Amino acid sequence: MARVKITCPVDGGGNCYHERLDEGDTYMSFDCGYATNEHYKIGSEAIDKVLSKAPQLIKDLAFEDFARGIVWIPSVVQIPGKGIVFPDGESKDKWGYRYAEEVSIPEDEQKDWPVEGQEGKFYKHRLDMDNSKAYESCEFSEAISNLGLEVEGIK
């Protein structure tokens, strides 16, 4: 099955896609950044496991799609060497996405960034949270463009 454009059940946006992959049906909105798959059935062990480890904001933002019987959650996208985009905010009424670039740690500062459980090993890169950039919850595609990701048909 090719990628099929659908109306996003979370925000009604048009940059939402359904695709059948080997591991099952997947859904992704490039407007609001919510995603799901056929395994995230409402009340299933799979979605309960994901949400049990998620920050409170993600739990609060989880959206039950009763038409499909699945739960949608905001995406986190991290690309080594580029950075990360993640949901960030105070509450489900006041949140958006944040982009943080991956930056090199100067050699003389690496001693301050030890790799846990690996004696004598130190990180060479970190996420620059001090200079991170905030985006509105509807600006997911703009946020991920910082990672070099562009999706056909996305505004």
Secondary structure by P-SEA (a helix, b strand, c coil): ccbbbbccccccccccccccccccbbbbbcccccccccccccccaaaaaaaaaccaaaaaaccccccccbbbbbbbbbbccccccccccccccbbbbbbbbbbbccccccccccccccccccccccccccbbbbbcccccccccccccccccccc
